[in-house]
Amino acid sequence: MWIVLAVIAAISLLVFFMREPNAVWGGATGGLIIGVIVALVGRGFDWSLIWKGIVVGTLLGVVAELLGGLARRLKRESEK
């Protein structure tokens, strides 16, 4: 399951790579930071916690971008 989520996250990062600053890359950065903190504080350093943090952060960023796009679309529709 984590591998499938990681592939989705990697594709999302590629899609959003050349766009303006966005929540996808911010989520990946936040996930990296939180993953490192959890790996350092937990019971022994575990690299899988870091990449799982990046995956979760990236997917949360994708959700935020999709919700933002939906809100913009709904706002345009209501203005017509």
Buried (B, 14 or more C-beta within 10 A) or exposed (E): EEEEBBEBBBEBBEEBEEEEEBBBBBBBBBBBBBBBEBBEEEEEEBEEBBBBBBBBBBBBBBEBBEEEEEEEEEEEEEEE
